[in-house]
Amino acid sequence: MGISVRLCWGGGLNCRVGGKIQLSHSYENIISHENLCLAWEEFIIDKKKKIDVVEFESRLMDNIVELHEDLVNRVYQHGGYKSFFINDPKRRHIHKASVRDRLLHHAVYRILYPFFDKTFIAGSFSCRDNKGTHKAVNSFRNLVFRVSKNHNRTCWVLKCDIRKFFASINHEILLTILRSYIPDQNILRLLQNIINSFHTESLSGVGLPLGNLTSQLFANIYLNKFDQWVKHRLKSHYYARYADDFIFLSRDKFRLEAAMPKIQEFLQSNLKLTLHPDKVFIKTVSSGVDFLGWVNFFDHRVIRTKTKQRMLRKIRLTTKDTVVQSYLGLISHGNSRKLKQKVASECWLWR
């Protein structure tokens, strides 16, 4: 087995064992007072007025020292969750951990994210620095440009969506993936503690809570296995993913049709995931492809009708200029001259 060592971002060392990079940071790096304090500074951004945050901060150093000692002595146990629903725009069930547990999530994330981000493919856009929905949509446009040979060929798109993604993530599969990257057993036990702190109502050992910062990272690590298969086994060069929405592009419709059962088989066999039967389609870009809230065509894109209706409805109910400016910023990423005029007229009419 070949072993090599190279410099790690952040000044550490990462080992490459058998061709795979492994995390060099230790359990002590995660639970150190310094990392916990830095994690707190990141955690409280936009939360300083929350009652539970104010209470925790009133005894901040005592709480951090107590958390640190529990972690050092290996007696830390993740607590339960408060659940509530939001409409964003569809109804989502959010589970919120305690401030103490969320502080630890940030401490874990600070160490793990920079490492795992280096393992992700360029076409993965969800919950990553310098990525996001706008860059994902722009990437889609660039892929269309390349596949269609500057709009001179028909470009077909296969769009897929995973059914109940977060609620379907298998804990043991996720931990197996993490073990292949993380040699420190204490880190693995801590991650197992966090992962096993939640499961869906119907299935034990399955599901991640939407409210955890670590869930975003774990979701990307989980689907990175699929991304790598797409690139290296399926040999799809024109592919992009945002969370559980992903697209394949080709000039050959039959190639996309042939890929669908292979995609379903891999997701089911390796990750215990299934595609949403109502959200999988193959169509041409010229007919308009709905991806991440935008209907994309060859030379322009327009905001989805339902998104537009929801936006106008919220504008009618608000008196805050910041909300209007936020929506104007959103629609500026597409072809929206008429919609901007509509927003302006709505603001004038309702105020």
DODRENBA-813639 format. One record per residue (C-alpha): residue in one letter; x, y, z. Coordinates in Angstrom, 1 decimal. Example, Ala and Ser with C-alpha at 12.3 -4.5 7.8 and 13.67 -1.06 7.14 Angstrom:
<pts>
+-----+--------+--------+--------+
! res !      u !      v !      w !
+-----+--------+--------+--------+
!   A !   12.3 !   -4.5 !    7.8 !
!   S !   13.7 !   -1.1 !    7.1 !
+-----+--------+--------+--------+
</pts>
This chain:
<pts>
+-----+--------+--------+--------+
! res !      u !      v !      w !
+-----+--------+--------+--------+
!   M !    0.0 !    0.0 !    0.0 !
!   G !    1.5 !    3.3 !   -1.0 !
!   I !    1.6 !    6.1 !    1.6 !
!   S !    2.6 !    9.7 !    1.0 !
!   V !    2.3 !   12.9 !    2.9 !
!   R !    1.5 !   16.4 !    1.5 !
!   L !    0.9 !   19.8 !    3.0 !
!   C !   -2.6 !   20.4 !    4.1 !
!   W !   -4.5 !   23.7 !    3.7 !
!   G !   -4.5 !   25.4 !    7.1 !
!   G !   -0.9 !   24.4 !    7.8 !
!   G !   -1.5 !   20.7 !    8.7 !
!   L !   -0.5 !   17.5 !    6.9 !
!   N !   -2.7 !   15.2 !    5.0 !
!   C !   -1.8 !   11.5 !    4.3 !
!   R !   -2.6 !    9.8 !    1.1 !
!   V !   -3.1 !    6.1 !    1.8 !
!   G !   -3.7 !    3.7 !   -1.1 !
!   G !   -4.5 !    6.6 !   -3.4 !
!   K !   -7.1 !    8.3 !   -1.1 !
!   I !   -6.4 !   11.4 !    0.9 !
!   Q !   -7.0 !   11.0 !    4.6 !
!   L !   -7.8 !   13.7 !    7.2 !
!   S !   -4.7 !   14.5 !    9.3 !
!   H !   -6.4 !   16.6 !   11.9 !
!   S !   -6.9 !   15.0 !   15.3 !
!   Y !   -9.8 !   14.8 !   17.7 !
!   E !   -8.0 !   17.3 !   19.9 !
!   N !   -8.0 !   19.8 !   17.0 !
!   I !  -11.8 !   19.7 !   16.9 !
!   I !  -12.4 !   19.9 !   20.7 !
!   S !   -9.7 !   22.5 !   21.6 !
!   H !  -10.7 !   25.7 !   23.4 !
!   E !   -9.4 !   27.7 !   20.5 !
!   N !  -11.6 !   25.9 !   17.9 !
!   L !  -14.6 !   26.0 !   20.2 !
!   C !  -14.2 !   29.8 !   20.7 !
!   L !  -13.7 !   30.4 !   17.0 !
!   A !  -16.8 !   28.2 !   16.3 !
!   W !  -18.8 !   30.4 !   18.7 !
!   E !  -17.8 !   33.6 !   16.8 !
!   E !  -19.1 !   32.0 !   13.6 !
!   F !  -22.2 !   30.5 !   15.2 !
!   I !  -23.6 !   33.8 !   16.8 !
!   I !  -23.6 !   35.7 !   13.5 !
!   D !  -27.3 !   36.8 !   13.0 !
!   K !  -28.3 !   35.0 !   16.2 !
!   K !  -27.3 !   37.4 !   19.0 !
!   K !  -30.8 !   38.3 !   19.9 !
!   K !  -32.1 !   34.7 !   20.1 !
!   I !  -33.2 !   33.9 !   23.7 !
!   D !  -31.4 !   30.5 !   23.9 !
!   V !  -28.2 !   32.1 !   22.5 !
!   V !  -28.4 !   35.0 !   25.0 !
!   E !  -28.8 !   32.5 !   27.9 !
!   F !  -25.8 !   30.4 !   26.7 !
!   E !  -23.7 !   33.5 !   26.2 !
!   S !  -24.4 !   34.8 !   29.7 !
!   R !  -22.1 !   32.0 !   31.0 !
!   L !  -20.1 !   31.6 !   27.8 !
!   M !  -16.7 !   30.5 !   29.0 !
!   D !  -18.2 !   28.2 !   31.7 !
!   N !  -20.3 !   26.6 !   29.0 !
!   I !  -17.4 !   26.2 !   26.6 !
!   V !  -15.1 !   24.8 !   29.3 !
!   E !  -17.8 !   22.3 !   30.4 !
!   L !  -18.4 !   21.2 !   26.8 !
!   H !  -14.6 !   20.8 !   26.3 !
!   E !  -14.3 !   18.7 !   29.5 !
!   D !  -17.2 !   16.4 !   28.4 !
!   L !  -15.5 !   15.9 !   25.0 !
!   V !  -12.1 !   15.3 !   26.6 !
!   N !  -13.6 !   12.7 !   29.0 !
!   R !  -15.6 !   11.1 !   26.2 !
!   V !  -18.9 !   11.6 !   28.0 !
!   Y !  -20.5 !   14.1 !   25.7 !
!   Q !  -23.9 !   13.0 !   24.4 !
!   H !  -25.8 !   14.9 !   21.8 !
!   G !  -29.2 !   16.2 !   23.0 !
!   G !  -32.6 !   16.1 !   21.5 !
!   Y !  -34.3 !   18.4 !   19.0 !
!   K !  -37.1 !   21.0 !   18.9 !
!   S !  -39.2 !   20.5 !   15.7 !
!   F !  -41.2 !   23.0 !   13.7 !
!   F !  -42.3 !   23.6 !   10.1 !
!   I !  -41.4 !   26.3 !    7.6 !
!   N !  -42.7 !   27.1 !    4.1 !
!   D !  -39.6 !   27.7 !    1.9 !
!   P !  -41.6 !   27.5 !   -0.4 !
!   K !  -42.7 !   24.0 !    0.2 !
!   R !  -43.5 !   22.8 !    3.7 !
!   R !  -40.3 !   21.5 !    5.4 !
!   H !  -39.9 !   19.9 !    8.8 !
!   I !  -37.0 !   21.5 !   10.7 !
!   H !  -35.3 !   20.0 !   13.7 !
!   K !  -33.3 !   22.4 !   15.9 !
!   A !  -30.6 !   21.2 !   18.3 !
!   S !  -29.6 !   23.0 !   21.5 !
!   V !  -27.1 !   25.9 !   21.4 !
!   R !  -24.5 !   23.7 !   23.0 !
!   D !  -24.9 !   21.0 !   20.3 !
!   R !  -25.0 !   23.5 !   17.5 !
!   L !  -21.7 !   25.1 !   18.8 !
!   L !  -20.1 !   21.6 !   18.5 !
!   H !  -21.5 !   21.3 !   15.0 !
!   H !  -19.7 !   24.5 !   14.0 !
!   A !  -16.5 !   23.2 !   15.7 !
!   V !  -16.7 !   20.0 !   13.7 !
!   Y !  -17.6 !   21.8 !   10.5 !
!   R !  -14.6 !   24.2 !   10.8 !
!   I !  -12.2 !   21.2 !   10.7 !
!   L !  -13.9 !   18.8 !    8.3 !
!   Y !  -15.3 !   21.2 !    5.6 !
!   P !  -11.9 !   22.4 !    4.2 !
!   F !  -10.7 !   18.8 !    3.9 !
!   F !  -13.8 !   17.3 !    2.3 !
!   D !  -14.4 !   20.3 !    0.0 !
!   K !  -11.2 !   19.3 !   -1.8 !
!   T !  -12.6 !   15.9 !   -2.5 !
!   F !  -15.8 !   17.2 !   -4.2 !
!   I !  -16.1 !   17.6 !   -7.9 !
!   A !  -16.3 !   21.0 !   -9.6 !
!   G !  -19.9 !   20.4 !  -10.6 !
!   S !  -21.1 !   20.1 !   -7.0 !
!   F !  -22.6 !   23.5 !   -6.0 !
!   S !  -24.7 !   23.1 !   -2.8 !
!   C !  -23.5 !   24.5 !    0.5 !
!   R !  -19.9 !   25.2 !   -0.6 !
!   D !  -17.8 !   28.4 !   -0.4 !
!   N !  -17.8 !   30.3 !   -3.7 !
!   K !  -20.6 !   28.1 !   -5.1 !
!   G !  -24.4 !   28.4 !   -4.7 !
!   T !  -27.5 !   28.4 !   -6.9 !
!   H !  -26.5 !   31.3 !   -9.2 !
!   K !  -23.2 !   29.6 !  -10.1 !
!   A !  -25.0 !   26.3 !  -10.6 !
!   V !  -27.4 !   28.0 !  -13.0 !
!   N !  -24.5 !   29.7 !  -14.8 !
!   S !  -22.7 !   26.4 !  -15.0 !
!   F !  -25.8 !   24.9 !  -16.6 !
!   R !  -25.7 !   27.6 !  -19.2 !
!   N !  -22.0 !   27.0 !  -19.9 !
!   L !  -22.7 !   23.2 !  -20.3 !
!   V !  -25.5 !   23.9 !  -22.7 !
!   F !  -23.1 !   26.2 !  -24.7 !
!   R !  -20.5 !   23.4 !  -24.9 !
!   V !  -22.9 !   20.5 !  -25.7 !
!   S !  -24.8 !   22.4 !  -28.3 !
!   K !  -21.7 !   23.6 !  -30.0 !
!   N !  -22.7 !   27.3 !  -29.6 !
!   H !  -26.4 !   26.5 !  -30.1 !
!   N !  -25.8 !   24.7 !  -33.4 !
!   R !  -26.8 !   21.2 !  -32.1 !
!   T !  -29.8 !   19.9 !  -30.2 !
!   C !  -29.0 !   19.7 !  -26.5 !
!   W !  -31.0 !   17.2 !  -24.4 !
!   V !  -31.2 !   17.4 !  -20.6 !
!   L !  -31.9 !   14.6 !  -18.1 !
!   K !  -33.0 !   16.2 !  -14.9 !
!   C !  -33.4 !   14.1 !  -11.7 !
!   D !  -34.4 !   14.7 !   -8.1 !
!   I !  -33.9 !   12.3 !   -5.2 !
!   R !  -37.1 !   11.4 !   -3.2 !
!   K !  -37.0 !   12.6 !    0.4 !
!   F !  -33.2 !   12.9 !    0.3 !
!   F !  -32.3 !   14.0 !    3.9 !
!   A !  -34.9 !   11.7 !    5.4 !
!   S !  -33.4 !    8.7 !    3.4 !
!   I !  -29.7 !    9.1 !    4.2 !
!   N !  -28.5 !    5.8 !    5.7 !
!   H !  -26.4 !    6.3 !    8.8 !
!   E !  -24.2 !    3.2 !    8.4 !
!   I !  -23.4 !    4.0 !    4.8 !
!   L !  -22.5 !    7.5 !    5.7 !
!   L !  -20.3 !    6.3 !    8.5 !
!   T !  -18.6 !    3.8 !    6.2 !
!   I !  -17.8 !    6.7 !    3.8 !
!   L !  -16.4 !    8.8 !    6.6 !
!   R !  -14.2 !    5.9 !    7.9 !
!   S !  -12.5 !    5.7 !    4.5 !
!   Y !  -11.3 !    9.3 !    4.9 !
!   I !  -10.9 !    9.7 !    8.7 !
!   P !   -8.4 !    7.5 !   10.6 !
!   D !   -8.9 !    9.1 !   14.0 !
!   Q !  -11.3 !    6.8 !   15.9 !
!   N !  -12.3 !    9.5 !   18.4 !
!   I !  -13.4 !   11.8 !   15.6 !
!   L !  -15.4 !    8.9 !   14.1 !
!   R !  -17.1 !    8.2 !   17.5 !
!   L !  -18.0 !   11.9 !   17.8 !
!   L !  -19.5 !   12.0 !   14.3 !
!   Q !  -21.4 !    8.8 !   15.0 !
!   N !  -22.8 !   10.5 !   18.1 !
!   I !  -24.0 !   13.4 !   16.1 !
!   I !  -25.4 !   11.3 !   13.2 !
!   N !  -27.2 !    8.9 !   15.5 !
!   S !  -28.8 !   11.7 !   17.5 !
!   F !  -31.6 !   11.8 !   14.9 !
!   H !  -33.6 !    9.5 !   12.8 !
!   T !  -36.8 !    9.6 !   10.8 !
!   E !  -40.0 !    8.7 !   12.7 !
!   S !  -40.5 !    5.4 !   10.8 !
!   L !  -36.9 !    4.2 !   10.4 !
!   S !  -34.1 !    3.9 !   12.9 !
!   G !  -30.6 !    4.5 !   11.5 !
!   V !  -31.9 !    6.6 !    8.6 !
!   G !  -32.2 !   10.4 !    8.1 !
!   L !  -30.5 !   13.6 !    8.9 !
!   P !  -32.1 !   16.7 !   10.4 !
!   L !  -32.5 !   19.7 !    8.1 !
!   G !  -31.5 !   22.1 !   11.0 !
!   N !  -27.9 !   20.9 !   11.5 !
!   L !  -25.0 !   22.6 !    9.9 !
!   T !  -23.2 !   19.2 !    9.8 !
!   S !  -26.1 !   17.8 !    7.8 !
!   Q !  -25.2 !   20.0 !    4.9 !
!   L !  -21.7 !   18.7 !    4.9 !
!   F !  -22.7 !   15.1 !    5.5 !
!   A !  -25.2 !   15.3 !    2.6 !
!   N !  -22.4 !   16.4 !    0.2 !
!   I !  -20.1 !   13.7 !    1.5 !
!   Y !  -22.8 !   11.1 !    0.9 !
!   L !  -23.6 !   12.2 !   -2.6 !
!   N !  -20.0 !   12.7 !   -3.5 !
!   K !  -19.9 !    9.0 !   -3.9 !
!   F !  -22.5 !    9.3 !   -6.6 !
!   D !  -20.7 !   12.3 !   -8.2 !
!   Q !  -17.4 !   10.3 !   -8.4 !
!   W !  -19.3 !    7.4 !  -10.0 !
!   V !  -20.9 !    9.7 !  -12.6 !
!   K !  -17.5 !   11.2 !  -13.5 !
!   H !  -15.3 !    8.1 !  -13.5 !
!   R !  -17.7 !    5.2 !  -14.2 !
!   L !  -20.6 !    6.6 !  -16.1 !
!   K !  -18.2 !    8.9 !  -17.9 !
!   S !  -20.6 !   11.8 !  -18.0 !
!   H !  -18.6 !   15.0 !  -18.6 !
!   Y !  -21.7 !   17.3 !  -18.7 !
!   Y !  -23.1 !   17.0 !  -15.3 !
!   A !  -24.0 !   19.3 !  -12.4 !
!   R !  -25.6 !   18.9 !   -9.0 !
!   Y !  -27.1 !   21.2 !   -6.4 !
!   A !  -28.2 !   19.2 !   -3.2 !
!   D !  -30.4 !   16.4 !   -4.5 !
!   D !  -31.2 !   18.1 !   -7.9 !
!   F !  -28.9 !   17.1 !  -10.7 !
!   I !  -28.7 !   17.3 !  -14.5 !
!   F !  -27.0 !   15.4 !  -17.3 !
!   L !  -26.6 !   17.0 !  -20.8 !
!   S !  -26.0 !   15.3 !  -24.1 !
!   R !  -26.5 !   15.7 !  -27.8 !
!   D !  -27.7 !   12.0 !  -27.8 !
!   K !  -31.2 !   11.5 !  -26.2 !
!   F !  -30.8 !    7.7 !  -26.3 !
!   R !  -27.6 !    7.9 !  -24.2 !
!   L !  -29.5 !    9.7 !  -21.5 !
!   E !  -32.3 !    7.2 !  -21.7 !
!   A !  -29.8 !    4.4 !  -21.4 !
!   A !  -28.2 !    6.1 !  -18.3 !
!   M !  -31.4 !    6.4 !  -16.3 !
!   P !  -31.6 !    2.7 !  -15.1 !
!   K !  -27.9 !    2.8 !  -14.3 !
!   I !  -28.4 !    5.9 !  -12.2 !
!   Q !  -31.3 !    4.4 !  -10.4 !
!   E !  -29.4 !    1.1 !   -9.8 !
!   F !  -26.4 !    2.9 !   -8.4 !
!   L !  -28.4 !    5.1 !   -6.0 !
!   Q !  -30.5 !    2.3 !   -4.7 !
!   S !  -27.7 !   -0.3 !   -4.4 !
!   N !  -24.9 !    1.9 !   -3.0 !
!   L !  -26.8 !    4.7 !   -1.2 !
!   K !  -30.3 !    3.4 !   -0.5 !
!   L !  -31.8 !    6.4 !   -2.4 !
!   T !  -34.6 !    6.5 !   -5.0 !
!   L !  -35.4 !    9.0 !   -7.7 !
!   H !  -38.6 !   11.0 !   -7.4 !
!   P !  -40.9 !    9.5 !  -10.1 !
!   D !  -42.6 !   12.8 !  -10.8 !
!   K !  -39.4 !   14.9 !  -11.0 !
!   V !  -37.4 !   13.0 !  -13.6 !
!   F !  -37.6 !   14.1 !  -17.2 !
!   I !  -35.7 !   14.3 !  -20.5 !
!   K !  -36.3 !   17.3 !  -22.7 !
!   T !  -34.5 !   19.8 !  -25.0 !
!   V !  -33.1 !   23.1 !  -23.8 !
!   S !  -35.1 !   24.9 !  -26.6 !
!   S !  -38.3 !   23.8 !  -24.9 !
!   G !  -37.2 !   25.2 !  -21.5 !
!   V !  -35.6 !   23.3 !  -18.6 !
!   D !  -36.7 !   24.1 !  -15.1 !
!   F !  -33.6 !   24.0 !  -12.9 !
!   L !  -33.2 !   25.7 !   -9.4 !
!   G !  -36.1 !   28.0 !   -9.8 !
!   W !  -35.3 !   29.2 !  -13.3 !
!   V !  -36.7 !   28.1 !  -16.7 !
!   N !  -33.6 !   27.9 !  -18.8 !
!   F !  -33.5 !   28.3 !  -22.6 !
!   F !  -30.6 !   28.6 !  -25.1 !
!   D !  -30.1 !   32.3 !  -24.9 !
!   H !  -32.0 !   33.4 !  -21.8 !
!   R !  -33.7 !   32.3 !  -18.6 !
!   V !  -36.9 !   33.4 !  -16.8 !
!   I !  -37.9 !   32.9 !  -13.2 !
!   R !  -40.3 !   30.0 !  -12.6 !
!   T !  -44.0 !   31.0 !  -12.6 !
!   K !  -44.7 !   29.7 !   -9.1 !
!   T !  -41.7 !   31.6 !   -7.8 !
!   K !  -42.8 !   34.8 !   -9.5 !
!   Q !  -46.3 !   34.5 !   -8.1 !
!   R !  -45.0 !   33.8 !   -4.6 !
!   M !  -42.6 !   36.8 !   -4.8 !
!   L !  -45.3 !   39.2 !   -5.9 !
!   R !  -47.6 !   37.9 !   -3.1 !
!   K !  -44.9 !   38.6 !   -0.5 !
!   I !  -44.2 !   42.0 !   -1.8 !
!   R !  -47.9 !   42.9 !   -1.4 !
!   L !  -47.7 !   41.9 !    2.3 !
!   T !  -44.5 !   43.7 !    3.2 !
!   T !  -43.5 !   47.3 !    3.9 !
!   K !  -39.7 !   46.5 !    4.1 !
!   D !  -37.6 !   47.9 !    1.3 !
!   T !  -35.0 !   45.3 !    2.0 !
!   V !  -37.4 !   42.5 !    1.0 !
!   V !  -38.1 !   44.3 !   -2.3 !
!   Q !  -34.4 !   44.9 !   -3.0 !
!   S !  -33.6 !   41.3 !   -2.2 !
!   Y !  -36.2 !   40.1 !   -4.8 !
!   L !  -34.9 !   42.6 !   -7.3 !
!   G !  -31.4 !   41.2 !   -6.8 !
!   L !  -32.7 !   37.7 !   -7.4 !
!   I !  -34.5 !   38.5 !  -10.6 !
!   S !  -31.5 !   40.5 !  -11.9 !
!   H !  -29.8 !   37.1 !  -12.6 !
!   G !  -32.2 !   36.4 !  -15.5 !
!   N !  -34.2 !   38.1 !  -18.2 !
!   S !  -36.5 !   40.1 !  -16.1 !
!   R !  -37.2 !   43.6 !  -17.5 !
!   K !  -41.0 !   43.1 !  -17.5 !
!   L !  -40.9 !   41.5 !  -14.1 !
!   K !  -38.9 !   44.4 !  -12.6 !
!   Q !  -41.6 !   46.8 !  -14.0 !
!   K !  -44.3 !   44.6 !  -12.4 !
!   V !  -42.5 !   44.7 !   -9.0 !
!   A !  -42.2 !   48.5 !   -9.3 !
!   S !  -45.9 !   48.8 !  -10.1 !
!   E !  -46.9 !   46.5 !   -7.2 !
!   C !  -44.8 !   48.5 !   -4.7 !
!   W !  -46.4 !   51.7 !   -5.9 !
!   L !  -49.9 !   50.3 !   -5.9 !
!   W !  -49.8 !   48.7 !   -2.5 !
!   R !  -48.0 !   51.5 !   -0.7 !
+-----+--------+--------+--------+
</pts>
